[in-house]
C-alpha cells in the first residue's frame, strides 16, 4: 500500500489498533500489524532499496514499511506486506522521529525493527528460522529487545565502485572490534550496557563524529507506552539498552550496513583522503548468518 504521508500511515496503524483492541468472534483474523514483527525501513537515498526490502520480507516480517522522500520511486514489488510511506528522511533525527511516532501508534508489545536502506538484518540461524520464531524465543526469555551490532560493509576497490557499495564485492572487517562498559552522565557504570567499536567507523574515526562511532543499535524491540528512541540509537529505559539478561547470555543480532561506506564516500573531506577501504582484516561477506556467528559478531545465547 502507498501512503501519501507519515500521518496517513499512522492513521492506518491506529485504526488497526482499535480493531485489534475490540473483542472479536472466535476465529477472527488478525491484521498484519498485530500478527507478527514489523520492519521500519528509513530510505535516505536510492542505494539498494529493493534488495533491502526483499531481504526483510524474506526474513518473515509480517509488515515492512518503507519511509522515503517523494523524489525516490517505489520499487516494483507486489508483496501485500509492503507499505510505501512518503516521509522526510534526510534530517539527522528522521530515523528516531519515525520510530517514535510508530511506537505511539501500535499496540504495546508489538515487535518492531528499524534500519536504513542498504542495511540487512541477520540473527542466529536466520537462514533456516524466521523473525517471528526469533521474537517468540526472546519473549519466552522475558526479553523486550535484541541488541544488534552494526557490521560495516564496503568494497575494497574504490576505483571500480566509487560510491563504496556493491553487493557482489561486499567485504567487512573480520577483526579489530573492541568494547568498554557504558557509563552515565555522572560516570557511574551501567549494568549490562556496552559501547562497541570497530569497522569503518573505527578505522576512519577522524571522519566520524564521536557520537556516531559506536556500533551498538537496539534495533529489534517491543513497543511500550511512552518508550522513546534517541538519535544515538539508545532508548530512554535502561533495560532496553542492556545487551544481556541478568541470568544468562541472550541472543544478539547483526545489521550488515553500507551506510558508513556511503557517508565516507559522499563527504568531500573523507572522499579526498581515503584512497581505499582495503586492509589486512578485510574479508568477503558471504551473506549468511553462520559467518557472523563464527566470527563472534553475534551470539545465539540459549537459542540452539
C-alpha positions as CSV (number, residue, x, y, z in Angstrom):
1,X,0.0,0.0,0.0
2,X,1.2,3.5,-0.8
3,X,0.7,6.3,1.8
4,X,0.9,9.9,0.8
5,X,2.3,11.0,4.2
6,X,3.5,9.7,7.5
7,X,0.3,10.9,9.1
8,X,-1.8,8.8,6.7
9,X,0.2,5.7,7.6
10,X,-0.1,6.4,11.3
11,X,-3.8,6.8,11.0
12,X,-4.0,3.4,9.4
13,X,-2.0,1.9,12.2
14,X,-4.2,3.5,14.8
15,X,-7.3,2.2,13.0
16,X,-5.9,-1.3,13.0
17,X,-5.0,-0.9,16.7
18,X,-8.6,0.0,17.5
19,X,-9.8,-3.1,15.6
20,X,-7.3,-5.3,17.4
21,X,-8.4,-4.0,20.8
22,X,-12.1,-5.0,20.3
23,X,-13.4,-8.3,21.2
24,X,-13.8,-10.5,18.2
25,X,-15.6,-13.7,17.5
26,X,-13.6,-16.9,17.7
27,X,-11.6,-17.4,14.5
28,X,-11.5,-13.8,13.6
29,X,-8.3,-12.9,11.8
30,X,-5.6,-10.6,12.9
31,X,-4.1,-7.7,10.9
32,X,-0.6,-7.9,9.6
33,X,0.5,-5.2,12.1
34,X,-0.5,-7.3,15.1
35,X,0.2,-10.8,13.9
36,X,4.0,-10.6,13.8
37,X,7.1,-8.3,13.8
38,X,7.0,-5.1,11.8
39,X,10.1,-3.7,10.0
40,X,10.6,0.1,9.5
41,X,13.0,0.9,6.7
42,X,14.2,4.5,6.6
43,X,15.1,5.2,2.9
44,X,17.6,8.0,2.6
45,X,18.8,7.6,-1.0
46,X,18.4,5.3,-4.0
47,X,21.0,2.7,-2.9
48,X,19.8,-0.9,-2.7
49,X,16.2,-0.1,-1.9
50,X,14.7,-3.1,-3.5
51,X,17.3,-5.6,-2.1
52,X,16.8,-4.1,1.4
53,X,13.0,-4.6,1.2
54,X,13.3,-8.1,-0.3
55,X,15.8,-9.2,2.4
56,X,13.5,-8.2,5.2
57,X,10.4,-9.6,3.6
58,X,12.2,-12.9,3.2
59,X,13.0,-12.9,6.9
60,X,9.3,-13.2,7.5
61,X,8.3,-9.8,8.8
62,X,4.5,-9.5,8.9
63,X,4.8,-6.0,7.7
64,X,7.6,-4.0,6.1
65,X,7.1,-0.2,6.0
66,X,9.5,1.8,3.9
67,X,9.6,5.6,4.5
68,X,11.0,7.6,1.6
69,X,11.1,11.2,0.3
70,X,8.9,12.0,-2.7
71,X,11.8,12.0,-5.2
72,X,12.6,8.3,-4.7
73,X,10.4,5.9,-6.8
74,X,8.7,2.9,-5.2
75,X,10.3,-0.4,-6.3
76,X,8.2,-2.7,-8.4
77,X,7.3,-5.1,-5.5
78,X,3.8,-6.5,-5.2
79,X,4.1,-8.1,-1.8
80,X,1.0,-7.2,0.2
81,X,3.1,-6.9,3.4
82,X,4.9,-3.8,2.0
83,X,3.9,-0.2,2.8
84,X,5.5,2.7,1.0
85,X,5.2,5.9,3.0
86,X,6.1,9.3,1.7
87,X,8.1,11.0,4.5
88,X,11.0,13.2,5.3
89,X,14.0,11.0,6.0
90,X,17.1,13.2,5.4
91,X,17.2,15.2,8.6
92,X,19.6,14.0,11.4
93,X,16.6,12.9,13.6
94,X,14.4,11.4,10.9
95,X,15.1,7.8,11.8
96,X,14.3,8.2,15.5
97,X,11.4,10.5,14.8
98,X,9.7,7.9,12.6
99,X,10.4,5.1,15.1
100,X,9.0,7.1,18.0
101,X,5.8,8.0,16.1
102,X,5.2,4.4,15.1
103,X,5.8,3.3,18.8
104,X,2.9,5.6,19.7
105,X,0.6,4.1,17.1
106,X,1.0,0.4,17.6
107,X,-0.2,-1.8,20.4
108,X,2.1,-2.2,23.4
109,X,4.1,-5.4,23.0
110,X,4.3,-5.1,19.2
111,X,7.7,-6.2,18.0
112,X,9.4,-3.5,15.9
113,X,12.6,-3.4,13.9
114,X,14.2,-0.4,12.2
115,X,17.1,0.1,9.8
116,X,18.1,2.2,6.8
117,X,18.3,1.3,3.1
118,X,21.4,-0.8,2.1
119,X,21.2,-2.4,5.6
120,X,20.4,-6.1,6.2
121,X,19.4,-7.9,9.4
122,X,20.9,-11.2,10.3
123,X,20.2,-13.1,13.5
124,X,21.4,-16.6,14.6
125,X,20.3,-19.3,12.2
126,X,18.3,-16.8,10.1
127,X,18.9,-19.0,7.0
128,X,16.5,-21.6,8.5
129,X,14.5,-19.7,11.1
130,X,12.2,-16.7,10.7
131,X,12.0,-13.5,12.6
132,X,8.7,-14.4,14.2
133,X,10.4,-17.5,15.8
134,X,13.3,-15.4,16.9
135,X,11.0,-12.8,18.6
136,X,9.0,-15.6,20.2
137,X,12.1,-17.0,21.8
138,X,13.1,-13.6,23.1
139,X,9.6,-13.2,24.6
140,X,9.9,-16.6,26.3
141,X,13.1,-15.4,27.9
142,X,11.3,-12.2,29.1
143,X,13.4,-10.1,26.8
144,X,11.9,-7.0,25.2
145,X,14.9,-6.3,22.9
146,X,17.6,-7.9,20.9
147,X,20.8,-5.9,20.7
148,X,22.4,-5.6,17.3
149,X,26.0,-4.8,16.2
150,X,26.3,-2.8,13.0
151,X,28.8,-4.5,10.7
152,X,30.1,-2.1,8.2
153,X,30.1,-3.4,4.6
154,X,32.3,-1.9,1.9
155,X,34.2,-2.6,-1.3
156,X,37.9,-2.9,-1.4
157,X,38.4,-1.3,-4.8
158,X,37.0,2.2,-4.9
159,X,38.1,2.8,-8.5
160,X,35.6,0.2,-9.6
161,X,32.9,1.2,-7.2
162,X,33.5,4.9,-6.3
163,X,30.4,5.0,-4.1
164,X,31.9,2.3,-1.8
165,X,28.9,-0.1,-2.4
166,X,28.5,-3.4,-4.2
167,X,26.6,-6.4,-3.0
168,X,28.7,-8.7,-5.2
169,X,32.0,-7.3,-3.9
170,X,30.9,-6.7,-0.3
171,X,33.6,-7.0,2.4
172,X,33.7,-6.4,6.1
173,X,36.2,-6.3,9.0
174,X,36.7,-9.8,10.5
175,X,38.7,-8.3,13.4
176,X,39.5,-5.1,15.1
177,X,36.4,-4.8,17.3
178,X,36.5,-3.7,21.0
179,X,34.1,-2.7,23.7
180,X,34.0,-0.9,27.0
181,X,31.4,-0.5,29.7
182,X,29.0,2.3,29.2
183,X,28.7,5.0,31.9
184,X,26.0,7.5,32.7
185,X,26.5,11.3,32.8
186,X,27.8,11.1,36.4
187,X,30.4,8.5,35.4
188,X,28.7,5.5,37.0
189,X,28.8,2.1,35.3
190,X,25.6,1.0,33.7
191,X,24.8,-2.7,34.2
192,X,25.0,-4.9,31.1
193,X,25.5,-2.0,28.8
194,X,28.4,-1.7,26.4
195,X,29.7,0.7,23.7
196,X,31.3,-1.4,20.9
197,X,33.6,0.0,18.3
198,X,35.0,-1.4,15.0
199,X,34.7,-1.4,11.3
200,X,35.0,1.7,9.1
201,X,33.8,3.9,11.9
202,X,36.9,2.9,14.0
203,X,39.4,2.8,11.2
204,X,38.5,6.2,9.9
205,X,37.3,7.7,13.2
206,X,38.8,11.1,12.4
207,X,36.0,11.5,9.8
208,X,33.2,10.3,12.0
209,X,31.5,12.4,14.8
210,X,32.2,10.9,18.2
211,X,28.5,10.3,18.9
212,X,28.3,8.1,15.8
213,X,31.4,5.9,16.3
214,X,29.9,3.1,18.5
215,X,28.1,0.3,16.6
216,X,25.6,-1.0,19.1
217,X,22.0,-0.5,18.0
218,X,18.9,-1.9,19.8
219,X,17.1,-2.3,16.5
220,X,14.6,-5.1,17.5
221,X,12.3,-4.3,20.4
222,X,8.8,-4.4,21.7
223,X,6.8,-1.2,21.7
224,X,5.8,0.2,25.1
225,X,3.8,3.2,26.1
226,X,6.0,6.2,26.5
227,X,9.1,4.5,25.1
228,X,11.4,6.9,23.3
229,X,14.4,6.2,21.0
230,X,17.2,8.9,20.8
231,X,19.3,9.9,17.8
232,X,22.2,7.9,19.4
233,X,20.2,4.6,19.0
234,X,19.6,4.4,22.7
235,X,16.2,4.2,24.5
236,X,15.2,6.2,27.5
237,X,14.7,3.0,29.5
238,X,17.9,1.4,30.9
239,X,16.6,-2.2,30.5
240,X,16.1,-1.7,26.7
241,X,19.8,-0.8,26.3
242,X,21.1,-3.9,28.1
243,X,22.8,-6.4,25.9
244,X,22.1,-9.4,28.1
245,X,19.6,-10.5,30.6
246,X,20.7,-10.8,34.3
247,X,20.7,-14.6,34.5
248,X,22.5,-15.8,31.3
249,X,23.6,-14.8,27.8
250,X,20.9,-13.5,25.4
251,X,20.9,-13.9,21.7
252,X,22.1,-10.9,19.7
253,X,21.8,-10.0,16.0
254,X,23.8,-8.0,13.4
255,X,22.9,-5.3,10.9
256,X,25.2,-5.5,7.9
257,X,25.3,-2.0,6.6
258,X,26.8,0.0,3.7
259,X,25.7,3.2,5.4
260,X,29.1,4.2,6.8
261,X,30.8,3.4,3.4
262,X,28.3,5.6,1.6
263,X,28.8,8.5,4.0
264,X,32.6,8.4,3.8
265,X,32.5,8.4,0.0
266,X,29.9,11.3,-0.1
267,X,31.7,13.5,2.4
268,X,34.3,15.6,0.4
269,X,36.6,15.8,3.4
270,X,36.9,12.0,3.7
271,X,36.5,11.1,0.0
272,X,39.6,13.1,-1.0
273,X,41.9,11.4,1.5
274,X,40.6,7.8,1.7
275,X,42.0,6.0,-1.4
276,X,40.8,2.5,-0.3
277,X,38.8,0.8,2.4
278,X,41.0,-2.3,2.0
279,X,43.3,-3.6,4.8
280,X,44.6,-6.9,6.1
281,X,41.5,-7.5,8.2
282,X,39.1,-7.3,5.2
283,X,37.2,-10.5,4.3
284,X,34.4,-11.1,1.7
285,X,30.9,-11.1,3.1
286,X,29.1,-14.4,2.4
287,X,25.6,-13.1,3.1
288,X,24.9,-15.7,5.7
289,X,24.4,-15.6,9.5
290,X,26.8,-18.5,10.1
291,X,29.8,-16.5,9.0
292,X,28.9,-13.7,11.5
293,X,28.3,-16.3,14.3
294,X,31.7,-18.0,13.7
295,X,33.4,-14.6,13.9
296,X,31.6,-13.7,17.2
297,X,29.8,-10.7,15.7
298,X,26.5,-12.1,17.1
299,X,25.7,-14.9,19.5
300,X,22.8,-17.4,19.9
301,X,22.6,-17.3,23.7
302,X,20.4,-20.2,24.8
303,X,18.8,-20.5,21.3
304,X,20.1,-23.6,19.6
